[in-house]
Amino acid sequence: MPIEIKVVTESDYDDFSDAMWVGFLQPGNRGQGPFRRGVFADQIAAGRVIGAYDGSRIVGTFGNHGNRVTVPGGASVPTGAVTAVGVAQTHRRRGILSSMMAKGLKQSVEAGEPLSILIPAEWPIYGRYGYGHAADETRYRFDSKHCAIARPLPGTVEFVSGSEWAQETPALYDRLRATTPGAIERRNQWHERDAGLLTHDGKPTDKDSLFVLYRDESGTPRGSMKYTVADEDHWYGFVPSGSAEARIDAEDEVARIRLLQFLWEQDWISTFEVLKFPVYESWRHLMANPRHARQIDRYDVLWARVLDAPAALSARTYEGEGRLVLAVTDPAGYAGGVYALEGGPGGATVKRTTEAADLTLPVQTLGALYFGHHAATALAGAGALSEERPGALAVADRMFKTAIPPFCATWF
């Protein structure tokens, strides 16, 4: 029987959810369909959930949720946020992912989304569908006993309840998102779910975490933190030996370091780790000795696929003034063409042209360049694009590369 790729209806969503968790090797999460069906009702109704059917059985899962992503310059651009991707182990190597991806990309184009984004489980998979590596994040470990701030900083830090954290953080995050390329909207009761107030079994888990807000001198929340302390014997030998794991949203580096300071000054926490940390490190200059903050991991998170080159390229601004003719190759046909891009800090214009190209690049490389994470010269050194006119790479570096790297703090 041939595999059929189609939109998952509400009546099939529970089966979709179970198939997804099996594909993620987390079978204990089966049975969450009714909960997830309620949370993602808008996406199901919009037809943004896709399944591969072998008869009545779902053997492939693919979410293409509508969202918005911030691009350099601050514009909020419609995007398809690809998620929940998996193919049953019993049905591999049959082109199922390729078929679901083709349907998802066509869906985004029809919805007027010039970009598609995702967080890949594996590096090698998505380049063949036109996605390029667009942003990283890091993980840091802090030695509490030796950490200190370089100078006193303003504001206050306070414990709050999970419900207050969930109420206060959205406005803070929206301000952060507006100035952070790569950041997406947090939808579908994201903060309530993250705080543990909204769970699949109706049993809140907010008491498992501690919640903190940093307020500036005016009392406005500028940073939030959720953290957990390891369940271990902190009293062994009466020596501080506890550890913690935290996640932070911070509008600026003062907010970030004040929240870090709050952790390292706590009794009995000797070390702590912060997940989902941006790659830029200006906050380290606010530490007396930043060597006691060690980056222990760095990994690719956001990947981007340009679907409408003129719309995507004209939506963002550029660090330096310049003009480039880009010849983009795209086997799927969505973004392919030759485009004259003229832009700077004030905006950009893009139009198709018959001029000779300054740079030739595949759509994957355009996605890698788009959010400002990579320099064109570095990508060219890896063979990811070609310079057709001498000096064009330097112009591309000046235009595309951003002073502050992109950051997607929200996994989807």
FENBELTA-V383400 format. One record per pair of residues at least 4 apart in sequence whose C-alpha atoms are under 7 Angstrom apart, sorted by the first residue. I is the first residue (numbers start at 1). J is the second residue. D is the distance in whole Angstrom. If there is no record, write none. Layout:
i->I j->J d->D
i->I j->J d->D
This chain:
i->1 j->54 d->7
i->2 j->54 d->7
i->3 j->52 d->6
i->3 j->53 d->6
i->3 j->54 d->5
i->4 j->52 d->6
i->4 j->53 d->5
i->4 j->54 d->7
i->5 j->51 d->6
i->5 j->52 d->5
i->5 j->53 d->6
i->5 j->99 d->7
i->5 j->100 d->6
i->6 j->50 d->6
i->6 j->51 d->6
i->6 j->52 d->7
i->7 j->47 d->6
i->7 j->49 d->6
i->7 j->50 d->4
i->7 j->51 d->6
i->8 j->12 d->6
i->8 j->13 d->6
i->8 j->49 d->6
i->8 j->50 d->5
i->8 j->51 d->6
i->9 j->13 d->6
i->9 j->44 d->7
i->10 j->44 d->6
i->12 j->16 d->6
i->13 j->17 d->6
i->13 j->33 d->6
i->13 j->37 d->7
i->14 j->18 d->6
i->14 j->33 d->4
i->14 j->34 d->6
i->15 j->19 d->6
i->15 j->58 d->7
i->16 j->20 d->6
i->16 j->58 d->6
i->16 j->61 d->7
i->17 j->21 d->6
i->17 j->32 d->7
i->17 j->33 d->5
i->18 j->22 d->6
i->18 j->30 d->5
i->18 j->31 d->7
i->18 j->33 d->7
i->19 j->23 d->6
i->19 j->58 d->7
i->19 j->59 d->7
i->20 j->24 d->6
i->20 j->61 d->6
i->20 j->84 d->6
i->20 j->86 d->6
i->21 j->25 d->6
i->21 j->26 d->5
i->21 j->27 d->6
i->21 j->29 d->6
i->21 j->30 d->6
i->22 j->26 d->6
i->22 j->27 d->5
i->23 j->86 d->5
i->23 j->87 d->6
i->23 j->88 d->6
i->32 j->36 d->6
i->32 j->200 d->6
i->33 j->37 d->6
i->34 j->38 d->6
i->35 j->39 d->6
i->35 j->200 d->5
i->36 j->40 d->6
i->37 j->41 d->6
i->39 j->188 d->6
i->40 j->44 d->6
i->40 j->188 d->6
i->41 j->45 d->6
i->42 j->46 d->6
i->43 j->47 d->6
i->43 j->48 d->5
i->43 j->49 d->7
i->43 j->65 d->6
i->44 j->48 d->6
i->44 j->49 d->6
i->48 j->63 d->6
i->48 j->64 d->5
i->48 j->65 d->5
i->49 j->62 d->6
i->49 j->63 d->5
i->49 j->64 d->6
i->50 j->61 d->6
i->50 j->62 d->5
i->50 j->63 d->6
i->50 j->100 d->7
i->51 j->58 d->6
i->51 j->60 d->5
i->51 j->61 d->5
i->51 j->62 d->6
i->52 j->58 d->6
i->52 j->59 d->6
i->52 j->60 d->5
i->52 j->61 d->6
i->52 j->96 d->7
i->53 j->57 d->5
i->53 j->58 d->5
i->53 j->59 d->6
i->54 j->58 d->6
i->54 j->59 d->6
i->59 j->87 d->6
i->59 j->88 d->5
i->59 j->91 d->7
i->60 j->86 d->6
i->60 j->87 d->4
i->60 j->88 d->6
i->60 j->96 d->7
i->61 j->84 d->6
i->61 j->85 d->5
i->61 j->86 d->5
i->61 j->87 d->6
i->62 j->83 d->6
i->62 j->84 d->5
i->62 j->85 d->4
i->62 j->86 d->7
i->62 j->100 d->7
i->63 j->82 d->5
i->63 j->83 d->5
i->63 j->84 d->5
i->63 j->85 d->7
i->64 j->80 d->6
i->64 j->81 d->5
i->64 j->82 d->4
i->64 j->83 d->6
i->64 j->104 d->6
i->65 j->80 d->6
i->65 j->81 d->5
i->65 j->82 d->6
i->66 j->79 d->6
i->66 j->80 d->5
i->66 j->81 d->6
i->67 j->78 d->6
i->67 j->79 d->5
i->67 j->80 d->6
i->67 j->81 d->6
i->67 j->184 d->7
i->67 j->185 d->6
i->68 j->76 d->6
i->68 j->77 d->5
i->68 j->78 d->4
i->68 j->79 d->5
i->68 j->184 d->6
i->68 j->185 d->6
i->69 j->76 d->5
i->69 j->77 d->5
i->69 j->78 d->7
i->69 j->79 d->6
i->69 j->182 d->6
i->69 j->183 d->6
i->69 j->184 d->4
i->69 j->185 d->7
i->70 j->74 d->6
i->70 j->75 d->6
i->70 j->76 d->4
i->70 j->77 d->6
i->70 j->177 d->7
i->70 j->178 d->6
i->70 j->180 d->6
i->70 j->181 d->5
i->70 j->182 d->6
i->70 j->183 d->5
i->70 j->184 d->6
i->71 j->75 d->6
i->71 j->76 d->6
i->71 j->181 d->5
i->71 j->182 d->6
i->71 j->316 d->6
i->71 j->371 d->6
i->72 j->181 d->5
i->72 j->316 d->5
i->72 j->317 d->6
i->72 j->371 d->6
i->73 j->316 d->6
i->73 j->317 d->5
i->74 j->178 d->6
i->74 j->179 d->6
i->74 j->181 d->7
i->75 j->315 d->7
i->75 j->316 d->7
i->78 j->113 d->5
i->78 j->114 d->7
i->79 j->113 d->5
i->79 j->114 d->7
i->79 j->115 d->5
i->79 j->116 d->5
i->79 j->117 d->7
i->80 j->108 d->6
i->80 j->113 d->7
i->80 j->115 d->7
i->80 j->116 d->5
i->80 j->117 d->6
i->81 j->116 d->6
i->81 j->117 d->5
i->81 j->118 d->6
i->82 j->117 d->6
i->82 j->118 d->5
i->83 j->118 d->7
i->83 j->412 d->6
i->87 j->91 d->7
i->87 j->92 d->7
i->87 j->97 d->7
i->88 j->92 d->7
i->95 j->99 d->6
i->96 j->100 d->6
i->97 j->101 d->6
i->98 j->102 d->6
i->99 j->103 d->6
i->100 j->104 d->6
i->101 j->105 d->6
i->102 j->106 d->6
i->103 j->107 d->6
i->104 j->108 d->6
i->105 j->109 d->6
i->106 j->110 d->6
i->107 j->111 d->6
i->108 j->112 d->6
i->108 j->113 d->5
i->109 j->113 d->6
i->109 j->114 d->7
i->109 j->307 d->7
i->114 j->306 d->6
i->114 j->307 d->5
i->114 j->308 d->5
i->114 j->311 d->6
i->114 j->312 d->6
i->115 j->304 d->7
i->115 j->305 d->6
i->115 j->306 d->5
i->115 j->307 d->5
i->115 j->312 d->7
i->116 j->304 d->6
i->116 j->305 d->5
i->116 j->306 d->7
i->117 j->302 d->7
i->117 j->303 d->6
i->117 j->304 d->5
i->117 j->305 d->6
i->118 j->302 d->6
i->118 j->303 d->5
i->118 j->304 d->7
i->119 j->301 d->5
i->119 j->302 d->5
i->119 j->303 d->6
i->120 j->301 d->7
i->126 j->130 d->7
i->126 j->131 d->6
i->127 j->131 d->5
i->127 j->132 d->6
i->127 j->364 d->6
i->130 j->305 d->6
i->130 j->363 d->6
i->130 j->364 d->5
i->131 j->303 d->6
i->131 j->304 d->5
i->131 j->305 d->4
i->131 j->364 d->5
i->131 j->367 d->6
i->132 j->303 d->5
i->132 j->304 d->5
i->132 j->305 d->6
i->132 j->364 d->4
i->132 j->365 d->6
i->132 j->367 d->5
i->132 j->368 d->4
i->133 j->300 d->7
i->133 j->302 d->7
i->133 j->303 d->5
i->133 j->304 d->7
i->133 j->368 d->5
i->134 j->302 d->5
i->134 j->303 d->5
i->134 j->304 d->6
i->134 j->367 d->6
i->134 j->368 d->5
i->134 j->369 d->7
i->134 j->371 d->6
i->134 j->373 d->6
i->135 j->300 d->6
i->135 j->301 d->6
i->135 j->302 d->5
i->135 j->303 d->7
i->135 j->373 d->6
i->135 j->406 d->6
i->135 j->407 d->6
i->136 j->279 d->7
i->136 j->298 d->7
i->136 j->299 d->6
i->136 j->300 d->4
i->136 j->301 d->5
i->136 j->302 d->7
i->136 j->407 d->7
i->137 j->276 d->6
i->137 j->277 d->6
i->137 j->278 d->5
i->137 j->279 d->6
i->137 j->298 d->6
i->137 j->299 d->6
i->137 j->300 d->7
i->137 j->301 d->7
i->137 j->407 d->7
i->138 j->275 d->7
i->138 j->276 d->6
i->138 j->277 d->5
i->138 j->278 d->6
i->138 j->279 d->6
i->138 j->295 d->7
i->138 j->297 d->6
i->138 j->298 d->4
i->138 j->299 d->6
i->139 j->273 d->7
i->139 j->274 d->6
i->139 j->275 d->5
i->139 j->276 d->6
i->139 j->277 d->6
i->139 j->295 d->6
i->139 j->296 d->6
i->139 j->297 d->5
i->139 j->298 d->6
i->140 j->273 d->5
i->140 j->274 d->5
i->140 j->275 d->7
i->140 j->293 d->6
i->140 j->294 d->5
i->140 j->295 d->4
i->140 j->296 d->6
i->141 j->271 d->7
i->141 j->272 d->6
i->141 j->273 d->4
i->141 j->274 d->7
i->141 j->293 d->6
i->141 j->294 d->5
i->141 j->295 d->6
i->141 j->296 d->7
i->142 j->271 d->6
i->142 j->272 d->5
i->142 j->273 d->6
i->142 j->292 d->6
i->142 j->293 d->5
i->142 j->294 d->6
i->143 j->147 d->6
i->143 j->270 d->6
i->143 j->271 d->5
i->143 j->292 d->6
i->143 j->293 d->7
i->144 j->264 d->4
i->144 j->265 d->7
i->144 j->269 d->7
i->144 j->270 d->5
i->144 j->271 d->5
i->145 j->270 d->6
i->146 j->292 d->7
i->147 j->264 d->7
i->147 j->289 d->7
i->147 j->292 d->6
i->148 j->287 d->6
i->148 j->288 d->5
i->149 j->286 d->6
i->149 j->287 d->4
i->149 j->288 d->5
i->150 j->286 d->5
i->150 j->287 d->5
i->150 j->288 d->4
i->154 j->216 d->7
i->154 j->217 d->6
i->155 j->214 d->7
i->155 j->215 d->5
i->155 j->216 d->4
i->155 j->217 d->5
i->156 j->214 d->6
i->156 j->215 d->5
i->156 j->216 d->7
i->157 j->212 d->7
i->157 j->213 d->6
i->157 j->214 d->4
i->157 j->215 d->6
i->158 j->212 d->6
i->158 j->213 d->6
i->158 j->214 d->7
i->159 j->211 d->6
i->159 j->212 d->5
i->159 j->213 d->7
i->160 j->164 d->6
i->160 j->165 d->6
i->160 j->211 d->6
i->160 j->212 d->6
i->160 j->213 d->7
i->161 j->165 d->6
i->161 j->211 d->6
i->162 j->166 d->6
i->162 j->195 d->6
i->162 j->206 d->6
i->162 j->211 d->6
i->163 j->167 d->6
i->164 j->168 d->6
i->165 j->169 d->6
i->165 j->211 d->6
i->166 j->191 d->5
i->166 j->192 d->6
i->166 j->195 d->6
i->168 j->172 d->7
i->169 j->173 d->6
i->169 j->224 d->7
i->170 j->174 d->6
i->171 j->175 d->6
i->172 j->176 d->6
i->172 j->221 d->6
i->172 j->222 d->6
i->173 j->177 d->6
i->173 j->249 d->7
i->174 j->178 d->6
i->175 j->179 d->7
i->176 j->180 d->6
i->176 j->251 d->5
i->177 j->183 d->5
i->177 j->184 d->7
i->180 j->406 d->6
i->180 j->407 d->7
i->181 j->371 d->6
i->181 j->406 d->5
i->181 j->407 d->6
i->182 j->371 d->7
i->182 j->406 d->5
i->182 j->407 d->5
i->182 j->408 d->5
i->183 j->407 d->6
i->183 j->408 d->5
i->183 j->409 d->6
i->184 j->408 d->7
i->184 j->410 d->7
i->186 j->190 d->6
i->189 j->193 d->6
i->190 j->194 d->6
i->191 j->195 d->6
i->192 j->196 d->6
i->192 j->197 d->5
i->192 j->198 d->6
i->193 j->197 d->6
i->193 j->198 d->5
i->193 j->199 d->6
i->195 j->206 d->6
i->196 j->204 d->5
i->196 j->205 d->5
i->196 j->206 d->4
i->197 j->204 d->5
i->197 j->205 d->6
i->197 j->206 d->6
i->198 j->202 d->7
i->198 j->204 d->6
i->199 j->203 d->6
i->199 j->204 d->6
i->209 j->226 d->7
i->209 j->227 d->6
i->209 j->228 d->5
i->210 j->226 d->6
i->210 j->227 d->5
i->210 j->228 d->6
i->211 j->225 d->6
i->211 j->226 d->5
i->211 j->227 d->7
i->212 j->224 d->6
i->212 j->225 d->5
i->212 j->226 d->6
i->213 j->221 d->6
i->213 j->223 d->6
i->213 j->224 d->5
i->213 j->225 d->6
i->214 j->221 d->6
i->214 j->222 d->6
i->214 j->223 d->5
i->214 j->224 d->6
i->214 j->255 d->6
i->214 j->259 d->7
i->215 j->219 d->5
i->215 j->220 d->5
i->215 j->221 d->4
i->215 j->222 d->6
i->216 j->220 d->6
i->216 j->221 d->7
i->216 j->222 d->6
i->222 j->250 d->6
i->222 j->251 d->5
i->222 j->255 d->6
i->223 j->249 d->5
i->223 j->250 d->4
i->223 j->251 d->6
i->223 j->255 d->5
i->223 j->256 d->7
i->224 j->248 d->6
i->224 j->249 d->5
i->224 j->250 d->7
i->225 j->246 d->7
i->225 j->247 d->6
i->225 j->248 d->5
i->225 j->249 d->6
i->226 j->246 d->6
i->226 j->247 d->6
i->226 j->248 d->7
i->227 j->244 d->7
i->227 j->245 d->5
i->227 j->246 d->4
i->227 j->247 d->6
i->228 j->244 d->6
i->228 j->245 d->5
i->228 j->246 d->7
i->229 j->243 d->6
i->229 j->244 d->4
i->229 j->245 d->7
i->230 j->242 d->7
i->230 j->243 d->6
i->230 j->244 d->6
i->234 j->240 d->6
i->234 j->241 d->5
i->234 j->242 d->5
i->234 j->268 d->7
i->235 j->239 d->6
i->240 j->268 d->4
i->240 j->269 d->6
i->240 j->270 d->6
i->241 j->268 d->6
i->241 j->269 d->6
i->241 j->270 d->5
i->242 j->268 d->5
i->242 j->269 d->4
i->242 j->270 d->6
i->242 j->271 d->7
i->243 j->269 d->5
i->243 j->270 d->6
i->243 j->271 d->5
i->243 j->272 d->5
i->244 j->269 d->7
i->244 j->271 d->7
i->244 j->272 d->4
i->244 j->273 d->6
i->245 j->272 d->6
i->245 j->273 d->5
i->245 j->274 d->6
i->246 j->273 d->6
i->246 j->274 d->5
i->246 j->275 d->6
i->247 j->274 d->6
i->247 j->275 d->5
i->247 j->276 d->7
i->250 j->255 d->6
i->250 j->256 d->5
i->251 j->255 d->7
i->252 j->256 d->6
i->253 j->257 d->6
i->253 j->283 d->5
i->254 j->258 d->6
i->255 j->259 d->6
i->256 j->260 d->6
i->257 j->261 d->6
i->257 j->283 d->6
i->258 j->262 d->6
i->259 j->263 d->7
i->260 j->264 d->6
i->261 j->265 d->6
i->262 j->266 d->7
i->276 j->409 d->6
i->278 j->407 d->6
i->280 j->404 d->7
i->280 j->405 d->7
i->284 j->290 d->5
i->302 j->408 d->7
i->304 j->367 d->5
i->304 j->368 d->7
i->305 j->364 d->7
i->305 j->367 d->5
i->306 j->312 d->7
i->306 j->335 d->6
i->306 j->363 d->7
i->306 j->367 d->6
i->307 j->334 d->5
i->307 j->335 d->5
i->308 j->312 d->6
i->308 j->334 d->6
i->308 j->335 d->5
i->309 j->313 d->6
i->309 j->335 d->5
i->310 j->314 d->6
i->310 j->350 d->5
i->310 j->351 d->6
i->311 j->315 d->6
i->313 j->350 d->7
i->314 j->348 d->5
i->314 j->349 d->5
i->314 j->350 d->6
i->316 j->347 d->7
i->317 j->343 d->7
i->317 j->344 d->6
i->317 j->345 d->5
i->317 j->346 d->6
i->317 j->347 d->5
i->317 j->348 d->6
i->318 j->343 d->6
i->318 j->344 d->4
i->318 j->345 d->5
i->318 j->399 d->5
i->318 j->400 d->6
i->319 j->344 d->6
i->319 j->345 d->6
i->319 j->398 d->6
i->319 j->399 d->5
i->319 j->400 d->7
i->319 j->402 d->6
i->320 j->344 d->5
i->320 j->345 d->6
i->320 j->398 d->5
i->320 j->399 d->5
i->321 j->343 d->6
i->321 j->344 d->4
i->321 j->399 d->7
i->322 j->342 d->6
i->322 j->343 d->6
i->322 j->344 d->6
i->322 j->395 d->6
i->322 j->399 d->7
i->323 j->341 d->6
i->323 j->342 d->4
i->323 j->343 d->7
i->324 j->340 d->6
i->324 j->341 d->5
i->324 j->342 d->7
i->324 j->358 d->6
i->325 j->338 d->7
i->325 j->339 d->6
i->325 j->340 d->4
i->325 j->341 d->6
i->325 j->357 d->5
i->325 j->358 d->5
i->325 j->359 d->7
i->326 j->338 d->6
i->326 j->339 d->5
i->326 j->340 d->6
i->326 j->357 d->6
i->326 j->358 d->6
i->326 j->359 d->5
i->326 j->360 d->6
i->327 j->337 d->6
i->327 j->338 d->4
i->327 j->339 d->6
i->327 j->357 d->6
i->327 j->359 d->6
i->327 j->360 d->5
i->327 j->361 d->6
i->328 j->335 d->7
i->328 j->336 d->5
i->328 j->337 d->5
i->328 j->338 d->6
i->328 j->360 d->6
i->328 j->361 d->5
i->328 j->362 d->5
i->328 j->363 d->6
i->329 j->336 d->5
i->329 j->337 d->7
i->329 j->361 d->6
i->329 j->362 d->5
i->329 j->363 d->6
i->330 j->334 d->7
i->330 j->335 d->6
i->330 j->336 d->5
i->330 j->362 d->6
i->330 j->363 d->5
i->335 j->363 d->7
i->338 j->352 d->6
i->338 j->353 d->6
i->338 j->354 d->7
i->339 j->350 d->6
i->339 j->351 d->5
i->339 j->352 d->4
i->339 j->353 d->6
i->340 j->350 d->6
i->340 j->351 d->5
i->340 j->352 d->6
i->340 j->353 d->6
i->341 j->349 d->6
i->341 j->350 d->5
i->341 j->351 d->7
i->342 j->348 d->6
i->342 j->349 d->5
i->342 j->350 d->7
i->343 j->347 d->6
i->343 j->348 d->4
i->343 j->349 d->6
i->344 j->348 d->6
i->344 j->399 d->7
i->357 j->388 d->6
i->358 j->387 d->6
i->358 j->388 d->5
i->358 j->389 d->5
i->358 j->392 d->6
i->359 j->386 d->6
i->359 j->387 d->5
i->359 j->388 d->5
i->359 j->392 d->7
i->360 j->385 d->6
i->360 j->386 d->5
i->360 j->387 d->7
i->361 j->365 d->6
i->361 j->366 d->7
i->361 j->384 d->7
i->361 j->385 d->5
i->361 j->386 d->6
i->362 j->366 d->7
i->363 j->367 d->6
i->364 j->368 d->6
i->365 j->369 d->6
i->365 j->384 d->6
i->366 j->370 d->6
i->368 j->374 d->7
i->369 j->373 d->6
i->369 j->374 d->6
i->369 j->376 d->7
i->369 j->400 d->6
i->370 j->400 d->7
i->371 j->406 d->6
i->372 j->400 d->5
i->372 j->401 d->4
i->372 j->402 d->5
i->372 j->405 d->6
i->372 j->406 d->7
i->373 j->401 d->6
i->373 j->402 d->7
i->373 j->405 d->5
i->373 j->406 d->6
i->374 j->401 d->6
i->375 j->379 d->6
i->375 j->397 d->5
i->375 j->401 d->6
i->376 j->380 d->6
i->376 j->393 d->6
i->376 j->396 d->6
i->376 j->397 d->5
i->377 j->381 d->6
i->377 j->393 d->6
i->377 j->397 d->7
i->378 j->382 d->7
i->379 j->383 d->6
i->379 j->384 d->5
i->379 j->385 d->7
i->380 j->384 d->5
i->380 j->385 d->5
i->380 j->386 d->6
i->387 j->392 d->6
i->387 j->393 d->6
i->391 j->395 d->7
i->392 j->396 d->6
i->393 j->397 d->6
i->394 j->398 d->6
i->395 j->399 d->6
i->396 j->400 d->6
i->397 j->401 d->5
